[in-house]
Amino acid sequence: MDKHRHGELIESGPEKMSDTPVFRGTQVPIKNLFDYLEGGDDLEIFLDDFPTVTRKQAIGVLELLRVELLTEYGVAA
């Protein structure tokens, strides 16, 4: 995973939700995005419910994970 890009989008630490990875500059756990998507909600609903997270942040996290997954399995990202 691109560590520089990762740091632009995600942060964690004892002062941030007990080390839970959150969207940078927010208290919103990254896991919430996946919970919404797994539950059948679309990105718009997530963004409406968590207005401190920008569309760019949410798409960026999804893109980071897509690239990491495809790289791990040797598929062109």
Secondary structure, 3 states (H helix, E strand, C coil): CCHHHHHHHEECECCEHHHCCEECCCCCEHHHHHHHHHCCCCHHHHHHHCCCCCHHHHHHHHHHHHHHHHHHCCCCC
